[in-house]
């Protein structure tokens, strides 16, 4: 298993932040990072994440309006490992499928994680959004980490096209609930969703089936 050499989704996210003048902070990568597939807290390190951390030791994107923050992982700070040690001892056990967290939303109990057991033939793991405010549950958001960055870039474009987006931020449009059409454009994610692969970690409420239906409808249109 090897890390990809190109990350167009990450490049698009950074370009969108620059073009829309959204806050962005990055730090250089470390020199000694685990290889793709190496175990971290008992789970294989995703090859897309390995590629991301070979470029960035840390990243914070659009934190002035919504935002995601990557867990720092470089020569000085290995927060990604600490975060997953904490996760494996608590919330990971509450979900039916093991997950590896790599990012979160500022000041919120929302996390982004890969699902190693659902990796494709190249080892690329899909990404889920996890809510741990009450009973932890997840929503699928991308077929791999780089696709997640591209999808989030599309979300930022949709958000910033709304009036008063800079003042009101993600209260106008939430991710992922407010943008099911973006997930519907991810063919591999839709296939996993249709097959029921994510069902064990999704919450059974009146809201979730409606959102899934919107994703699948967007995929057919």
ROTI-878571 format. One record per residue (C-alpha): residue number from 1; residue in one letter; x, y, z. Coordinates in pm, 1 decimal, decimal comma. Layout:
BEGIN
+-----+----+----------+----------+----------+
:   i : aa :        u :        v :        w :
+-----+----+----------+----------+----------+
: NUM :  a :        X :        Y :        Z :
...
+-----+----+----------+----------+----------+
//
This chain:
BEGIN
+-----+----+----------+----------+----------+
:   i : aa :        u :        v :        w :
+-----+----+----------+----------+----------+
:   1 :  x :      0,0 :      0,0 :      0,0 :
:   2 :  x :    140,2 :    338,3 :    -97,8 :
:   3 :  x :     30,3 :    697,5 :    -44,2 :
:   4 :  x :    -95,7 :    886,6 :   -352,0 :
:   5 :  x :    126,0 :   1154,9 :   -499,0 :
:   6 :  x :   -153,8 :   1396,4 :   -589,9 :
:   7 :  x :   -428,6 :   1544,1 :   -370,9 :
:   8 :  x :   -656,7 :   1751,3 :   -595,4 :
:   9 :  x :   -925,8 :   1772,2 :   -327,3 :
:  10 :  x :   -688,2 :   1928,4 :    -75,8 :
:  11 :  x :   -559,3 :   2165,4 :   -343,4 :
:  12 :  x :   -914,9 :   2269,3 :   -425,0 :
:  13 :  x :   -999,0 :   2332,8 :    -60,1 :
:  14 :  x :   -695,3 :   2554,6 :    -19,2 :
:  15 :  x :   -772,3 :   2738,5 :   -343,0 :
:  16 :  x :  -1133,3 :   2801,3 :   -234,7 :
:  17 :  x :  -1018,0 :   2939,6 :     99,9 :
:  18 :  x :   -777,6 :   3176,4 :    -75,9 :
:  19 :  x :  -1027,6 :   3283,9 :   -342,0 :
:  20 :  x :  -1310,3 :   3345,9 :    -95,4 :
:  21 :  x :  -1070,1 :   3504,1 :    154,5 :
:  22 :  x :  -1149,9 :   3254,8 :    426,7 :
:  23 :  x :   -917,5 :   3199,7 :    718,6 :
:  24 :  x :   -662,4 :   2927,0 :    657,3 :
:  25 :  x :   -362,9 :   2816,5 :    858,8 :
:  26 :  x :   -117,4 :   2541,8 :    767,7 :
:  27 :  x :    210,2 :   2415,3 :    910,2 :
:  28 :  x :    494,7 :   2224,3 :    742,0 :
:  29 :  x :    504,7 :   1845,1 :    769,4 :
:  30 :  x :    722,2 :   1639,1 :    996,4 :
:  31 :  x :   1009,3 :   1419,1 :    884,6 :
:  32 :  x :    924,2 :   1087,2 :   1052,6 :
:  33 :  x :    568,8 :    985,0 :    972,6 :
:  34 :  x :    411,6 :    639,3 :    964,7 :
:  35 :  x :    376,6 :    476,5 :    625,4 :
:  36 :  x :     40,5 :    400,9 :    466,9 :
:  37 :  x :   -109,3 :     94,5 :    631,2 :
:  38 :  x :    102,2 :    117,8 :    945,9 :
:  39 :  x :   -101,1 :     52,0 :   1264,2 :
:  40 :  x :   -200,0 :    344,0 :   1485,0 :
:  41 :  x :   -409,5 :    244,6 :   1785,6 :
:  42 :  x :   -476,7 :    -86,9 :   1617,5 :
:  43 :  x :   -604,3 :     55,5 :   1287,0 :
:  44 :  x :   -421,0 :     87,6 :    953,4 :
:  45 :  x :   -314,4 :    439,7 :    865,0 :
:  46 :  x :   -510,7 :    552,5 :    562,4 :
:  47 :  x :   -293,7 :    613,1 :    251,9 :
:  48 :  x :   -472,9 :    940,2 :    177,3 :
:  49 :  x :   -400,9 :   1063,0 :    530,0 :
:  50 :  x :    -40,1 :    956,5 :    489,0 :
:  51 :  x :    -23,3 :   1173,7 :    177,2 :
:  52 :  x :   -190,8 :   1467,1 :    351,3 :
:  53 :  x :     48,9 :   1459,1 :    645,6 :
:  54 :  x :    345,6 :   1433,2 :    411,5 :
:  55 :  x :    242,3 :   1784,1 :    298,2 :
:  56 :  x :     94,8 :   1940,6 :    611,2 :
:  57 :  x :    173,8 :   1898,9 :    977,0 :
:  58 :  x :   -148,8 :   2079,1 :   1058,5 :
:  59 :  x :   -428,0 :   2255,6 :    873,6 :
:  60 :  x :   -723,5 :   2475,9 :    968,1 :
:  61 :  x :   -964,5 :   2576,6 :    693,9 :
:  62 :  x :  -1243,4 :   2838,3 :    690,9 :
:  63 :  x :  -1261,3 :   2861,4 :   1069,0 :
:  64 :  x :  -1405,2 :   3213,6 :   1042,7 :
:  65 :  x :  -1733,9 :   3087,1 :    894,4 :
:  66 :  x :  -1755,0 :   2712,0 :    959,1 :
:  67 :  x :  -1434,8 :   2519,8 :    946,3 :
:  68 :  x :  -1241,1 :   2200,2 :    990,3 :
:  69 :  x :   -917,8 :   2155,3 :   1182,2 :
:  70 :  x :   -678,5 :   1867,4 :   1115,8 :
:  71 :  x :   -517,9 :   1709,5 :   1418,8 :
:  72 :  x :   -154,6 :   1815,2 :   1428,9 :
:  73 :  x :     99,2 :   1547,0 :   1337,2 :
:  74 :  x :    462,3 :   1656,7 :   1293,5 :
:  75 :  x :    801,8 :   1637,7 :   1460,9 :
:  76 :  x :    694,9 :   1856,2 :   1753,9 :
:  77 :  x :    338,5 :   1747,3 :   1818,1 :
:  78 :  x :    172,5 :   1410,2 :   1752,9 :
:  79 :  x :   -179,8 :   1506,9 :   1849,6 :
:  80 :  x :   -327,4 :   1273,7 :   1588,4 :
:  81 :  x :   -194,0 :    976,0 :   1781,3 :
:  82 :  x :   -309,8 :   1115,3 :   2118,0 :
:  83 :  x :   -654,4 :   1192,7 :   1980,7 :
:  84 :  x :   -693,9 :    836,5 :   1859,1 :
:  85 :  x :   -567,8 :    690,4 :   2183,7 :
:  86 :  x :   -839,8 :    888,6 :   2363,3 :
:  87 :  x :  -1092,8 :    791,3 :   2096,1 :
:  88 :  x :  -1010,2 :    420,0 :   2111,7 :
:  89 :  x :  -1062,2 :    416,7 :   2487,3 :
:  90 :  x :  -1406,8 :    578,9 :   2468,4 :
:  91 :  x :  -1622,8 :    681,1 :   2176,6 :
:  92 :  x :  -1480,1 :    430,6 :   1928,4 :
:  93 :  x :  -1631,2 :    152,8 :   2138,2 :
:  94 :  x :  -1975,1 :    312,5 :   2104,5 :
:  95 :  x :  -1979,5 :    267,8 :   1727,0 :
:  96 :  x :  -2030,3 :    -68,3 :   1556,6 :
:  97 :  x :  -1746,0 :     -5,6 :   1308,9 :
:  98 :  x :  -1396,5 :    105,0 :   1420,0 :
:  99 :  x :  -1315,1 :    463,2 :   1321,5 :
: 100 :  x :   -997,8 :    672,6 :   1307,5 :
: 101 :  x :  -1048,7 :   1043,0 :   1378,2 :
: 102 :  x :   -833,1 :   1298,8 :   1196,7 :
: 103 :  x :  -1021,2 :   1630,8 :   1211,9 :
: 104 :  x :  -1293,6 :   1818,6 :   1393,9 :
: 105 :  x :  -1499,5 :   2135,0 :   1394,6 :
: 106 :  x :  -1392,0 :   2431,3 :   1610,5 :
: 107 :  x :  -1544,9 :   2427,8 :   1959,5 :
: 108 :  x :  -1788,5 :   2152,1 :   1862,3 :
: 109 :  x :  -1818,6 :   1781,2 :   1946,5 :
: 110 :  x :  -1819,3 :   1685,0 :   1580,1 :
: 111 :  x :  -1539,8 :   1474,3 :   1437,3 :
: 112 :  x :  -1430,5 :   1348,4 :   1097,3 :
: 113 :  x :  -1300,6 :    994,3 :   1077,6 :
: 114 :  x :  -1204,3 :    722,5 :    835,5 :
: 115 :  x :  -1361,3 :    374,9 :    844,4 :
: 116 :  x :  -1080,0 :    124,3 :    780,0 :
: 117 :  x :  -1305,8 :   -180,7 :    743,6 :
: 118 :  x :  -1473,2 :    -19,6 :    439,1 :
: 119 :  x :  -1150,6 :     58,3 :    251,9 :
: 120 :  x :  -1142,9 :      9,1 :   -125,2 :
: 121 :  x :   -901,0 :   -214,4 :   -317,2 :
: 122 :  x :   -628,4 :     49,5 :   -288,6 :
: 123 :  x :   -672,6 :     80,9 :     86,0 :
: 124 :  x :   -844,0 :    421,5 :     70,1 :
: 125 :  x :  -1088,2 :    456,3 :    357,3 :
: 126 :  x :  -1424,6 :    637,9 :    340,2 :
: 127 :  x :  -1489,1 :    936,7 :    566,0 :
: 128 :  x :  -1774,2 :    987,3 :    810,3 :
: 129 :  x :  -1892,1 :   1282,6 :   1017,9 :
: 130 :  x :  -1948,0 :   1179,8 :   1380,6 :
: 131 :  x :  -2172,9 :   1348,0 :   1637,2 :
: 132 :  x :  -2091,7 :   1256,4 :   1999,6 :
: 133 :  x :  -2318,2 :   1500,2 :   2181,8 :
: 134 :  x :  -2551,8 :   1224,4 :   2298,9 :
: 135 :  x :  -2544,2 :    871,5 :   2159,3 :
: 136 :  x :  -2258,1 :    871,4 :   1904,5 :
: 137 :  x :  -2357,7 :    819,2 :   1543,6 :
: 138 :  x :  -2211,6 :    887,3 :   1200,7 :
: 139 :  x :  -2306,5 :   1011,2 :    856,4 :
: 140 :  x :  -2103,2 :    915,8 :    547,2 :
: 141 :  x :  -1955,4 :   1220,4 :    373,7 :
: 142 :  x :  -1691,6 :   1099,0 :    126,1 :
: 143 :  x :  -1545,4 :    788,1 :    -33,7 :
: 144 :  x :  -1193,4 :    890,0 :     71,8 :
: 145 :  x :  -1007,1 :   1167,9 :    250,8 :
: 146 :  x :   -916,7 :   1370,2 :    -57,3 :
: 147 :  x :  -1273,1 :   1348,3 :   -186,4 :
: 148 :  x :  -1382,3 :   1480,6 :    153,9 :
: 149 :  x :  -1167,7 :   1790,6 :    107,4 :
: 150 :  x :  -1317,4 :   1846,6 :   -238,8 :
: 151 :  x :  -1669,9 :   1803,2 :   -102,5 :
: 152 :  x :  -1601,8 :   2046,0 :    181,6 :
: 153 :  x :  -1467,5 :   2297,9 :    -70,5 :
: 154 :  x :  -1798,1 :   2268,5 :   -257,5 :
: 155 :  x :  -1984,1 :   2324,2 :     67,4 :
: 156 :  x :  -1786,4 :   2641,0 :    137,7 :
: 157 :  x :  -1868,1 :   2773,6 :   -209,1 :
: 158 :  x :  -2238,3 :   2707,7 :   -151,4 :
: 159 :  x :  -2227,3 :   2866,8 :    192,7 :
: 160 :  x :  -2044,8 :   3179,4 :     80,9 :
: 161 :  x :  -2292,6 :   3230,4 :   -203,5 :
: 162 :  x :  -2563,3 :   3297,2 :     57,3 :
: 163 :  x :  -2635,4 :   3651,7 :    182,8 :
: 164 :  x :  -2468,6 :   3737,9 :    515,3 :
: 165 :  x :  -2258,7 :   3420,5 :    513,1 :
: 166 :  x :  -1958,5 :   3598,3 :    665,6 :
: 167 :  x :  -2170,0 :   3724,4 :    953,8 :
: 168 :  x :  -2379,7 :   3415,0 :   1022,5 :
: 169 :  x :  -2152,3 :   3136,7 :    901,5 :
: 170 :  x :  -2267,8 :   2777,2 :    912,0 :
: 171 :  x :  -2596,0 :   2863,7 :   1082,8 :
: 172 :  x :  -2716,2 :   2932,6 :    726,3 :
: 173 :  x :  -2605,9 :   2598,8 :    584,1 :
: 174 :  x :  -2476,5 :   2306,3 :    786,7 :
: 175 :  x :  -2236,9 :   2033,4 :    682,2 :
: 176 :  x :  -2324,0 :   1760,3 :    603,6 :
: 177 :  x :  -2698,9 :   1788,5 :    665,2 :
: 178 :  x :  -2751,1 :   2087,9 :    436,5 :
: 179 :  x :  -2566,6 :   1959,8 :    130,1 :
: 180 :  x :  -2678,7 :   1603,0 :     47,4 :
: 181 :  x :  -2638,2 :   1675,2 :   -325,1 :
: 182 :  x :  -2260,7 :   1702,9 :   -276,2 :
: 183 :  x :  -2248,7 :   1350,2 :   -132,9 :
: 184 :  x :  -2472,2 :   1231,0 :   -415,1 :
: 185 :  x :  -2200,1 :   1322,9 :   -662,8 :
: 186 :  x :  -1956,0 :   1078,8 :   -499,7 :
: 187 :  x :  -2027,4 :    755,8 :   -690,5 :
: 188 :  x :  -1824,1 :    524,4 :   -468,8 :
: 189 :  x :  -1978,6 :    669,0 :   -153,0 :
: 190 :  x :  -2328,4 :    623,5 :   -297,3 :
: 191 :  x :  -2253,1 :    257,8 :   -373,2 :
: 192 :  x :  -2145,8 :    199,3 :    -13,0 :
: 193 :  x :  -2454,6 :    379,0 :    111,9 :
: 194 :  x :  -2686,7 :    175,0 :   -110,2 :
: 195 :  x :  -2526,4 :   -149,1 :      3,1 :
: 196 :  x :  -2595,1 :    -65,4 :    367,2 :
: 197 :  x :  -2225,0 :    -59,0 :    457,5 :
: 198 :  x :  -2268,1 :    245,6 :    683,0 :
: 199 :  x :  -2594,6 :    132,3 :    843,9 :
: 200 :  x :  -2432,7 :     -4,8 :   1164,9 :
: 201 :  x :  -2301,8 :    339,5 :   1260,8 :
: 202 :  x :  -2586,3 :    559,1 :   1138,8 :
: 203 :  x :  -2858,0 :    680,0 :   1373,0 :
: 204 :  x :  -3210,7 :    553,3 :   1312,8 :
: 205 :  x :  -3425,7 :    866,4 :   1331,0 :
: 206 :  x :  -3682,0 :   1032,4 :   1106,6 :
: 207 :  x :  -3414,9 :   1278,7 :    990,1 :
: 208 :  x :  -3147,4 :   1035,1 :    874,9 :
: 209 :  x :  -3355,9 :    835,5 :    621,2 :
: 210 :  x :  -3472,9 :   1161,1 :    464,4 :
: 211 :  x :  -3113,0 :   1280,2 :    428,0 :
: 212 :  x :  -3005,3 :    946,0 :    281,0 :
: 213 :  x :  -3296,2 :    963,8 :     38,1 :
: 214 :  x :  -3181,7 :   1309,8 :    -70,6 :
: 215 :  x :  -2827,8 :   1182,1 :   -128,0 :
: 216 :  x :  -2952,1 :    892,2 :   -338,1 :
: 217 :  x :  -3191,9 :   1115,4 :   -531,1 :
: 218 :  x :  -2905,8 :   1352,1 :   -613,4 :
: 219 :  x :  -2704,7 :   1054,4 :   -738,5 :
: 220 :  x :  -2982,8 :    957,4 :   -981,5 :
: 221 :  x :  -3037,7 :   1307,8 :  -1117,4 :
+-----+----+----------+----------+----------+
//
